[in-house]
């Protein structure tokens, strides 16, 4: 898989307007009092408390206001705030939203003026503000310091078709396997599956329960569908890559069917798709999912789902919905 997988699991990108991070417009004195508004989802302000305090200590004329928004309201609030000229100075979005927001943000300038607090005096020391002009991150430096996928997500052409940096990654998240420990134990499964093999399928079958009418009342795994499965596209993409599929050629064309493995007649994309959809096929032994079920995240939190695949940001959601749920996480099979 290598670095290809990261194109599907980079979660949040940090976008910077000209007034963010202590940057100013050319006519503004960077030593003047300034407030920076930072908007995010998932994390409470405590997660950024230490770094905010250190930044404000280094730049005492700057105050950072942190605001956490609900995920379901975030994009609508962001778009409305920008339209009314009350948008945040720094905000985070999914990497796939970058092009959508490009017209609403400024690219990173080549240099910025910044205020900085230094101590002066030998006996009567005091903190004074000075102004510094600093070069910002170049595209070459970005290529050297970050994963390849970061360049593809945040470097976009401006109105003159010149490549510019429009954001920076706040984190890179990878899919993990969440499993209900009680359901695993009740099904007498000795070890959590490590591979997409027969043991995995048998574990799913043991944890799946149907009513007398044939309705699924407990599912072994959230696989097979799209609408009601968290990260369905990412899961299927990873299955394809693990099978050896070439997801995209050098010209950027989507492949899927092409194989990086030298096996005649082997179609890794199709093999992965069939494996995935079997779990939603009533004619298969591993049938455990359909589009009538609740969202996989809700089912897992309710203790009705044995295995789901999710990111780190799903962890606090599950804990808030079901604080007594007995579950754990392991690496993706």
GUKE-251937 format. One record per residue (C-alpha): residue in three letters; x, y negated, z. Coordinates in nm, 2 decimals. Each point is the difference from the previous one (the first is absolute). Example, Ala and Ser with C-alpha at 12.3 -4.5 7.8 and 13.67 -1.06 7.14 Angstrom:
BEGIN
<rest: ala; c1: 1.23; c2: 0.45; c3: 0.78>
<rest: ser; c1: 0.14; c2: -0.34; c3: -0.07>
This chain:
BEGIN
<rest: unk; c1: 0.00; c2: 0.00; c3: 0.00>
<rest: unk; c1: 0.27; c2: -0.25; c3: 0.10>
<rest: unk; c1: -0.09; c2: -0.37; c3: -0.02>
<rest: unk; c1: -0.31; c2: 0.05; c3: -0.23>
<rest: unk; c1: -0.22; c2: 0.09; c3: 0.30>
<rest: unk; c1: 0.05; c2: -0.35; c3: 0.15>
<rest: unk; c1: -0.20; c2: -0.16; c3: -0.28>
<rest: unk; c1: -0.30; c2: 0.15; c3: 0.16>
<rest: unk; c1: 0.07; c2: -0.05; c3: 0.37>
<rest: unk; c1: 0.13; c2: -0.35; c3: 0.03>
<rest: unk; c1: -0.27; c2: -0.15; c3: 0.22>
<rest: unk; c1: 0.04; c2: -0.37; c3: 0.07>
<rest: unk; c1: 0.18; c2: -0.28; c3: -0.18>
<rest: unk; c1: 0.08; c2: -0.33; c3: 0.16>
<rest: unk; c1: -0.10; c2: -0.30; c3: -0.21>
<rest: unk; c1: 0.16; c2: -0.34; c3: 0.06>
<rest: unk; c1: -0.14; c2: -0.34; c3: -0.10>
<rest: unk; c1: 0.23; c2: -0.30; c3: -0.01>
<rest: unk; c1: -0.10; c2: -0.10; c3: 0.35>
<rest: unk; c1: 0.06; c2: 0.34; c3: 0.15>
<rest: unk; c1: 0.30; c2: 0.12; c3: 0.21>
<rest: unk; c1: 0.10; c2: -0.36; c3: 0.07>
<rest: unk; c1: 0.02; c2: -0.09; c3: -0.37>
<rest: unk; c1: -0.12; c2: -0.35; c3: -0.09>
<rest: unk; c1: -0.09; c2: -0.20; c3: -0.30>
<rest: unk; c1: 0.27; c2: -0.23; c3: -0.13>
<rest: unk; c1: -0.15; c2: -0.31; c3: 0.15>
<rest: unk; c1: -0.04; c2: 0.15; c3: 0.35>
<rest: unk; c1: 0.26; c2: -0.03; c3: 0.27>
<rest: unk; c1: 0.06; c2: 0.36; c3: 0.12>
<rest: unk; c1: 0.05; c2: -0.13; c3: 0.36>
<rest: unk; c1: -0.36; c2: -0.13; c3: 0.03>
<rest: unk; c1: -0.24; c2: 0.21; c3: 0.21>
<rest: unk; c1: -0.15; c2: 0.27; c3: -0.21>
<rest: unk; c1: -0.25; c2: 0.28; c3: 0.05>
<rest: unk; c1: 0.02; c2: 0.33; c3: -0.20>
<rest: unk; c1: -0.31; c2: 0.21; c3: -0.02>
<rest: unk; c1: 0.06; c2: 0.37; c3: -0.04>
<rest: unk; c1: -0.28; c2: 0.24; c3: -0.09>
<rest: unk; c1: 0.00; c2: 0.38; c3: 0.02>
<rest: unk; c1: -0.21; c2: 0.31; c3: 0.06>
<rest: unk; c1: 0.06; c2: 0.30; c3: 0.22>
<rest: unk; c1: 0.26; c2: -0.14; c3: 0.24>
<rest: unk; c1: -0.08; c2: -0.21; c3: 0.31>
<rest: unk; c1: 0.21; c2: -0.31; c3: 0.07>
<rest: unk; c1: 0.20; c2: 0.20; c3: 0.26>
<rest: unk; c1: 0.17; c2: 0.18; c3: -0.29>
<rest: unk; c1: 0.15; c2: -0.32; c3: -0.12>
<rest: unk; c1: 0.04; c2: -0.18; c3: 0.33>
<rest: unk; c1: 0.38; c2: 0.05; c3: 0.04>
<rest: unk; c1: 0.09; c2: -0.10; c3: -0.35>
<rest: unk; c1: -0.23; c2: -0.30; c3: 0.01>
<rest: unk; c1: 0.15; c2: -0.12; c3: 0.33>
<rest: unk; c1: 0.35; c2: 0.04; c3: -0.13>
<rest: unk; c1: -0.08; c2: -0.20; c3: -0.32>
<rest: unk; c1: -0.17; c2: -0.28; c3: 0.20>
<rest: unk; c1: 0.30; c2: -0.02; c3: 0.23>
<rest: unk; c1: 0.23; c2: -0.04; c3: -0.30>
<rest: unk; c1: -0.24; c2: -0.25; c3: -0.16>
<rest: unk; c1: -0.17; c2: -0.18; c3: 0.29>
<rest: unk; c1: -0.19; c2: -0.23; c3: -0.23>
<rest: unk; c1: -0.19; c2: 0.29; c3: -0.14>
<rest: unk; c1: -0.30; c2: 0.18; c3: 0.15>
<rest: unk; c1: -0.12; c2: 0.33; c3: -0.15>
<rest: unk; c1: -0.37; c2: 0.08; c3: 0.04>
<rest: unk; c1: -0.07; c2: 0.37; c3: -0.05>
<rest: unk; c1: -0.35; c2: 0.11; c3: -0.10>
<rest: unk; c1: -0.11; c2: 0.36; c3: -0.03>
<rest: unk; c1: -0.30; c2: 0.06; c3: -0.23>
<rest: unk; c1: -0.22; c2: 0.31; c3: -0.05>
<rest: unk; c1: 0.10; c2: 0.20; c3: -0.31>
<rest: unk; c1: -0.35; c2: 0.00; c3: -0.15>
<rest: unk; c1: -0.02; c2: -0.38; c3: 0.02>
<rest: unk; c1: 0.36; c2: -0.08; c3: -0.08>
<rest: unk; c1: 0.01; c2: -0.05; c3: -0.38>
<rest: unk; c1: -0.33; c2: -0.19; c3: 0.00>
<rest: unk; c1: 0.12; c2: -0.24; c3: 0.27>
<rest: unk; c1: 0.33; c2: -0.04; c3: -0.17>
<rest: unk; c1: -0.15; c2: -0.10; c3: -0.34>
<rest: unk; c1: -0.25; c2: -0.24; c3: 0.16>
<rest: unk; c1: 0.27; c2: -0.16; c3: 0.22>
<rest: unk; c1: 0.22; c2: -0.06; c3: -0.31>
<rest: unk; c1: -0.29; c2: -0.15; c3: -0.20>
<rest: unk; c1: -0.07; c2: -0.24; c3: 0.29>
<rest: unk; c1: 0.37; c2: -0.09; c3: 0.04>
<rest: unk; c1: 0.02; c2: 0.14; c3: 0.35>
<rest: unk; c1: 0.18; c2: 0.32; c3: -0.08>
<rest: unk; c1: 0.29; c2: 0.14; c3: 0.20>
<rest: unk; c1: 0.37; c2: -0.08; c3: -0.06>
<rest: unk; c1: 0.10; c2: 0.36; c3: 0.03>
<rest: unk; c1: -0.23; c2: 0.30; c3: -0.06>
<rest: unk; c1: 0.04; c2: 0.37; c3: -0.07>
<rest: unk; c1: -0.17; c2: 0.20; c3: -0.27>
<rest: unk; c1: 0.03; c2: 0.35; c3: -0.15>
<rest: unk; c1: 0.27; c2: 0.02; c3: -0.26>
<rest: unk; c1: -0.26; c2: 0.08; c3: -0.27>
<rest: unk; c1: -0.17; c2: -0.34; c3: 0.06>
<rest: unk; c1: 0.31; c2: -0.20; c3: -0.10>
<rest: unk; c1: -0.09; c2: -0.09; c3: -0.36>
<rest: unk; c1: -0.35; c2: -0.09; c3: 0.12>
<rest: unk; c1: 0.14; c2: -0.27; c3: 0.23>
<rest: unk; c1: 0.28; c2: -0.12; c3: -0.22>
<rest: unk; c1: -0.19; c2: -0.31; c3: -0.13>
<rest: unk; c1: -0.09; c2: -0.10; c3: 0.36>
<rest: unk; c1: 0.35; c2: -0.01; c3: 0.14>
<rest: unk; c1: 0.34; c2: -0.16; c3: -0.06>
<rest: unk; c1: 0.31; c2: 0.20; c3: -0.09>
<rest: unk; c1: 0.30; c2: -0.01; c3: 0.22>
<rest: unk; c1: 0.21; c2: -0.32; c3: -0.08>
<rest: unk; c1: 0.37; c2: 0.04; c3: -0.06>
<rest: unk; c1: 0.09; c2: -0.21; c3: 0.31>
<rest: unk; c1: -0.18; c2: -0.14; c3: 0.30>
<rest: unk; c1: 0.06; c2: -0.27; c3: 0.27>
<rest: unk; c1: -0.05; c2: 0.14; c3: 0.35>
<rest: unk; c1: 0.02; c2: -0.14; c3: 0.35>
<rest: unk; c1: 0.22; c2: 0.18; c3: 0.25>
<rest: unk; c1: 0.06; c2: -0.06; c3: 0.37>
<rest: unk; c1: 0.36; c2: -0.03; c3: 0.12>
<rest: unk; c1: 0.15; c2: -0.08; c3: 0.34>
<rest: unk; c1: 0.21; c2: -0.33; c3: 0.02>
<rest: unk; c1: 0.22; c2: -0.13; c3: 0.28>
<rest: unk; c1: 0.24; c2: 0.16; c3: 0.24>
<rest: unk; c1: -0.13; c2: -0.10; c3: 0.34>
<rest: unk; c1: -0.34; c2: -0.13; c3: -0.07>
<rest: unk; c1: -0.11; c2: 0.25; c3: -0.26>
<rest: unk; c1: -0.31; c2: -0.07; c3: -0.20>
<rest: unk; c1: -0.18; c2: 0.16; c3: -0.29>
<rest: unk; c1: -0.02; c2: -0.20; c3: -0.31>
<rest: unk; c1: -0.15; c2: 0.07; c3: -0.34>
<rest: unk; c1: 0.21; c2: -0.01; c3: -0.31>
<rest: unk; c1: -0.10; c2: 0.06; c3: -0.37>
<rest: unk; c1: 0.16; c2: 0.27; c3: -0.21>
<rest: unk; c1: -0.04; c2: 0.07; c3: -0.37>
<rest: unk; c1: 0.02; c2: 0.37; c3: -0.06>
<rest: unk; c1: -0.01; c2: 0.22; c3: -0.31>
<rest: unk; c1: -0.28; c2: 0.25; c3: 0.00>
<rest: unk; c1: 0.01; c2: 0.37; c3: -0.10>
<rest: unk; c1: 0.09; c2: 0.05; c3: -0.37>
<rest: unk; c1: -0.15; c2: 0.27; c3: -0.21>
<rest: unk; c1: 0.33; c2: 0.18; c3: -0.01>
<rest: unk; c1: 0.02; c2: 0.00; c3: 0.37>
<rest: unk; c1: -0.35; c2: 0.13; c3: 0.02>
<rest: unk; c1: 0.09; c2: 0.28; c3: -0.23>
<rest: unk; c1: 0.30; c2: 0.09; c3: 0.22>
<rest: unk; c1: -0.17; c2: -0.03; c3: 0.34>
<rest: unk; c1: -0.34; c2: 0.17; c3: -0.06>
<rest: unk; c1: -0.14; c2: 0.32; c3: -0.15>
<rest: unk; c1: -0.04; c2: -0.02; c3: -0.38>
<rest: unk; c1: -0.38; c2: -0.01; c3: 0.03>
<rest: unk; c1: 0.02; c2: -0.33; c3: 0.18>
<rest: unk; c1: 0.13; c2: -0.17; c3: -0.31>
<rest: unk; c1: -0.28; c2: 0.14; c3: -0.21>
<rest: unk; c1: -0.26; c2: -0.13; c3: 0.25>
<rest: unk; c1: 0.12; c2: -0.35; c3: 0.09>
<rest: unk; c1: 0.20; c2: -0.13; c3: -0.30>
<rest: unk; c1: -0.24; c2: -0.14; c3: -0.25>
<rest: unk; c1: 0.03; c2: -0.25; c3: -0.29>
<rest: unk; c1: -0.10; c2: -0.36; c3: 0.06>
<rest: unk; c1: -0.18; c2: -0.23; c3: -0.24>
<rest: unk; c1: 0.32; c2: -0.03; c3: -0.20>
<rest: unk; c1: 0.05; c2: 0.37; c3: -0.01>
<rest: unk; c1: 0.30; c2: -0.02; c3: 0.24>
<rest: unk; c1: 0.02; c2: 0.28; c3: 0.26>
<rest: unk; c1: -0.07; c2: -0.13; c3: 0.35>
<rest: unk; c1: -0.03; c2: 0.15; c3: 0.35>
<rest: unk; c1: -0.36; c2: -0.04; c3: 0.12>
<rest: unk; c1: 0.02; c2: 0.20; c3: 0.32>
<rest: unk; c1: 0.21; c2: 0.22; c3: 0.23>
<rest: unk; c1: -0.09; c2: 0.34; c3: 0.15>
<rest: unk; c1: -0.10; c2: 0.00; c3: 0.36>
<rest: unk; c1: 0.01; c2: 0.38; c3: 0.03>
<rest: unk; c1: 0.01; c2: 0.32; c3: -0.20>
<rest: unk; c1: -0.24; c2: 0.27; c3: 0.12>
<rest: unk; c1: -0.01; c2: 0.36; c3: -0.09>
<rest: unk; c1: -0.29; c2: 0.24; c3: 0.00>
<rest: unk; c1: -0.01; c2: 0.24; c3: 0.29>
<rest: unk; c1: -0.22; c2: 0.30; c3: 0.09>
<rest: unk; c1: -0.24; c2: -0.07; c3: 0.29>
<rest: unk; c1: -0.14; c2: 0.32; c3: 0.17>
<rest: unk; c1: -0.26; c2: 0.07; c3: 0.27>
<rest: unk; c1: 0.19; c2: 0.21; c3: 0.26>
<rest: unk; c1: -0.33; c2: 0.14; c3: 0.14>
<rest: unk; c1: -0.12; c2: 0.12; c3: -0.33>
<rest: unk; c1: 0.33; c2: 0.15; c3: -0.09>
<rest: unk; c1: 0.01; c2: 0.19; c3: 0.33>
<rest: unk; c1: -0.36; c2: 0.11; c3: -0.02>
<rest: unk; c1: 0.07; c2: 0.15; c3: -0.34>
<rest: unk; c1: 0.30; c2: 0.20; c3: 0.15>
<rest: unk; c1: 0.24; c2: -0.17; c3: -0.24>
<rest: unk; c1: 0.34; c2: 0.05; c3: 0.14>
<rest: unk; c1: 0.19; c2: -0.27; c3: -0.19>
<rest: unk; c1: -0.11; c2: -0.31; c3: -0.19>
<rest: unk; c1: 0.06; c2: 0.07; c3: -0.37>
<rest: unk; c1: 0.32; c2: -0.14; c3: -0.15>
<rest: unk; c1: -0.06; c2: 0.09; c3: -0.36>
<rest: unk; c1: -0.29; c2: -0.02; c3: -0.25>
<rest: unk; c1: -0.02; c2: 0.38; c3: 0.00>
<rest: unk; c1: -0.22; c2: 0.29; c3: 0.09>
<rest: unk; c1: 0.05; c2: -0.07; c3: 0.37>
<rest: unk; c1: -0.13; c2: -0.35; c3: -0.06>
<rest: unk; c1: -0.31; c2: 0.13; c3: -0.18>
<rest: unk; c1: -0.06; c2: 0.26; c3: 0.27>
<rest: unk; c1: 0.02; c2: -0.27; c3: 0.27>
<rest: unk; c1: -0.26; c2: -0.21; c3: -0.18>
<rest: unk; c1: -0.23; c2: 0.30; c3: -0.04>
<rest: unk; c1: 0.02; c2: 0.08; c3: 0.37>
<rest: unk; c1: -0.09; c2: -0.36; c3: 0.11>
<rest: unk; c1: -0.28; c2: -0.05; c3: -0.25>
<rest: unk; c1: -0.36; c2: 0.07; c3: 0.12>
<rest: unk; c1: -0.33; c2: 0.00; c3: -0.19>
<rest: unk; c1: -0.36; c2: -0.01; c3: 0.13>
<rest: unk; c1: -0.25; c2: 0.27; c3: -0.09>
<rest: unk; c1: -0.11; c2: -0.21; c3: -0.29>
<rest: unk; c1: 0.36; c2: -0.02; c3: -0.13>
<rest: unk; c1: 0.07; c2: -0.35; c3: 0.10>
<rest: unk; c1: 0.35; c2: -0.08; c3: 0.12>
<rest: unk; c1: -0.01; c2: -0.10; c3: 0.37>
<rest: unk; c1: 0.37; c2: 0.03; c3: 0.07>
<rest: unk; c1: 0.27; c2: -0.04; c3: -0.26>
<rest: unk; c1: 0.35; c2: 0.15; c3: 0.00>
<rest: unk; c1: 0.16; c2: -0.28; c3: -0.21>
<rest: unk; c1: -0.10; c2: -0.32; c3: -0.18>
<rest: unk; c1: 0.10; c2: 0.10; c3: -0.36>
<rest: unk; c1: -0.17; c2: 0.04; c3: -0.33>
<rest: unk; c1: -0.20; c2: -0.33; c3: -0.03>
<rest: unk; c1: 0.07; c2: -0.37; c3: -0.04>
<rest: unk; c1: -0.28; c2: -0.23; c3: 0.13>
<rest: unk; c1: 0.00; c2: 0.12; c3: 0.36>
<rest: unk; c1: 0.36; c2: 0.10; c3: 0.05>
<rest: unk; c1: 0.26; c2: -0.24; c3: 0.13>
<rest: unk; c1: 0.30; c2: -0.04; c3: -0.23>
<rest: unk; c1: -0.14; c2: 0.25; c3: -0.25>
<rest: unk; c1: 0.20; c2: -0.15; c3: -0.29>
<rest: unk; c1: 0.32; c2: 0.01; c3: 0.19>
<rest: unk; c1: -0.05; c2: 0.36; c3: 0.11>
<rest: unk; c1: -0.07; c2: 0.12; c3: -0.35>
<rest: unk; c1: 0.30; c2: -0.20; c3: -0.14>
<rest: unk; c1: 0.23; c2: 0.16; c3: 0.26>
<rest: unk; c1: -0.13; c2: 0.35; c3: -0.09>
<rest: unk; c1: 0.08; c2: -0.07; c3: -0.36>
<rest: unk; c1: 0.35; c2: -0.13; c3: 0.08>
<rest: unk; c1: 0.07; c2: 0.29; c3: 0.23>
<rest: unk; c1: -0.10; c2: 0.23; c3: -0.28>
<rest: unk; c1: 0.26; c2: -0.16; c3: -0.22>
<rest: unk; c1: -0.22; c2: -0.24; c3: -0.21>
<rest: unk; c1: 0.16; c2: -0.29; c3: -0.17>
<rest: unk; c1: -0.24; c2: -0.28; c3: 0.11>
<rest: unk; c1: 0.13; c2: -0.27; c3: -0.24>
<rest: unk; c1: 0.25; c2: -0.01; c3: -0.28>
<rest: unk; c1: 0.27; c2: -0.26; c3: -0.05>
<rest: unk; c1: -0.24; c2: -0.22; c3: -0.20>
<rest: unk; c1: -0.25; c2: -0.01; c3: 0.28>
<rest: unk; c1: -0.25; c2: 0.23; c3: -0.16>
<rest: unk; c1: -0.19; c2: 0.23; c3: 0.23>
<rest: unk; c1: 0.09; c2: 0.37; c3: -0.06>
<rest: unk; c1: -0.14; c2: 0.24; c3: 0.27>
<rest: unk; c1: 0.00; c2: 0.30; c3: -0.24>
<rest: unk; c1: 0.37; c2: -0.02; c3: -0.07>
<rest: unk; c1: 0.23; c2: 0.21; c3: 0.22>
<rest: unk; c1: 0.35; c2: -0.08; c3: 0.14>
<rest: unk; c1: 0.04; c2: 0.38; c3: 0.03>
<rest: unk; c1: 0.12; c2: 0.21; c3: -0.29>
<rest: unk; c1: -0.29; c2: 0.25; c3: 0.02>
<rest: unk; c1: -0.17; c2: 0.07; c3: -0.33>
<rest: unk; c1: -0.38; c2: -0.03; c3: 0.00>
<rest: unk; c1: 0.00; c2: -0.15; c3: 0.35>
<rest: unk; c1: -0.22; c2: -0.30; c3: 0.05>
<rest: unk; c1: 0.07; c2: -0.14; c3: 0.35>
<rest: unk; c1: -0.26; c2: -0.27; c3: -0.02>
<rest: unk; c1: -0.28; c2: 0.24; c3: -0.08>
<rest: unk; c1: 0.12; c2: 0.25; c3: 0.25>
<rest: unk; c1: 0.00; c2: -0.26; c3: 0.28>
<rest: unk; c1: -0.34; c2: -0.13; c3: -0.11>
<rest: unk; c1: -0.15; c2: 0.35; c3: 0.01>
<rest: unk; c1: 0.15; c2: 0.07; c3: 0.34>
<rest: unk; c1: -0.15; c2: -0.32; c3: 0.13>
<rest: unk; c1: -0.35; c2: 0.04; c3: -0.14>
<rest: unk; c1: -0.03; c2: 0.36; c3: 0.12>
<rest: unk; c1: -0.08; c2: -0.13; c3: 0.34>
<rest: unk; c1: -0.31; c2: -0.17; c3: -0.13>
<rest: unk; c1: -0.10; c2: 0.29; c3: -0.22>
<rest: unk; c1: -0.29; c2: 0.22; c3: 0.15>
<rest: unk; c1: 0.12; c2: 0.29; c3: -0.20>
<rest: unk; c1: 0.34; c2: 0.01; c3: 0.16>
<rest: unk; c1: 0.10; c2: 0.17; c3: 0.33>
<rest: unk; c1: 0.15; c2: -0.32; c3: 0.13>
<rest: unk; c1: -0.31; c2: -0.21; c3: -0.06>
<rest: unk; c1: -0.03; c2: -0.25; c3: 0.29>
<rest: unk; c1: -0.08; c2: -0.34; c3: -0.14>
<rest: unk; c1: -0.27; c2: -0.18; c3: -0.20>
<rest: unk; c1: -0.12; c2: -0.36; c3: -0.06>
<rest: unk; c1: -0.29; c2: 0.04; c3: 0.25>
<rest: unk; c1: 0.24; c2: 0.01; c3: 0.29>
<rest: unk; c1: 0.09; c2: -0.31; c3: 0.21>
<rest: unk; c1: 0.33; c2: -0.18; c3: -0.07>
<rest: unk; c1: 0.30; c2: 0.21; c3: 0.09>
<rest: unk; c1: 0.12; c2: -0.25; c3: 0.26>
<rest: unk; c1: -0.33; c2: 0.00; c3: 0.18>
<rest: unk; c1: -0.03; c2: 0.38; c3: -0.01>
<rest: unk; c1: 0.35; c2: 0.04; c3: 0.14>
<rest: unk; c1: -0.08; c2: -0.25; c3: 0.28>
<rest: unk; c1: -0.32; c2: 0.19; c3: 0.08>
<rest: unk; c1: 0.19; c2: 0.33; c3: 0.03>
<rest: unk; c1: -0.17; c2: 0.16; c3: -0.30>
<rest: unk; c1: 0.31; c2: 0.01; c3: -0.23>
<rest: unk; c1: 0.31; c2: 0.22; c3: 0.06>
<rest: unk; c1: 0.25; c2: -0.18; c3: -0.23>
<rest: unk; c1: 0.01; c2: -0.34; c3: -0.16>
<rest: unk; c1: 0.28; c2: -0.18; c3: -0.17>
<rest: unk; c1: 0.06; c2: -0.37; c3: 0.09>
<rest: unk; c1: 0.25; c2: -0.27; c3: 0.07>
<rest: unk; c1: 0.13; c2: -0.16; c3: 0.32>
<rest: unk; c1: -0.27; c2: -0.27; c3: -0.01>
<rest: unk; c1: -0.27; c2: 0.27; c3: 0.04>
<rest: unk; c1: 0.14; c2: 0.10; c3: 0.35>
<rest: unk; c1: -0.14; c2: -0.30; c3: 0.19>
<rest: unk; c1: -0.33; c2: 0.03; c3: -0.18>
<rest: unk; c1: -0.04; c2: 0.37; c3: 0.11>
<rest: unk; c1: 0.10; c2: -0.08; c3: 0.36>
<rest: unk; c1: -0.24; c2: -0.29; c3: 0.02>
<rest: unk; c1: -0.29; c2: 0.21; c3: -0.14>
<rest: unk; c1: 0.07; c2: 0.31; c3: 0.20>
<rest: unk; c1: 0.25; c2: -0.06; c3: 0.29>
<rest: unk; c1: -0.04; c2: 0.35; c3: 0.14>
<rest: unk; c1: 0.05; c2: 0.18; c3: -0.33>
<rest: unk; c1: 0.28; c2: 0.27; c3: 0.03>
<rest: unk; c1: 0.20; c2: -0.04; c3: -0.32>
<rest: unk; c1: 0.35; c2: -0.04; c3: -0.13>
<rest: unk; c1: 0.20; c2: -0.08; c3: -0.31>
<rest: unk; c1: 0.26; c2: 0.19; c3: -0.20>
<rest: unk; c1: 0.19; c2: -0.05; c3: -0.33>
<rest: unk; c1: -0.19; c2: 0.05; c3: -0.32>
<rest: unk; c1: 0.01; c2: 0.36; c3: -0.13>
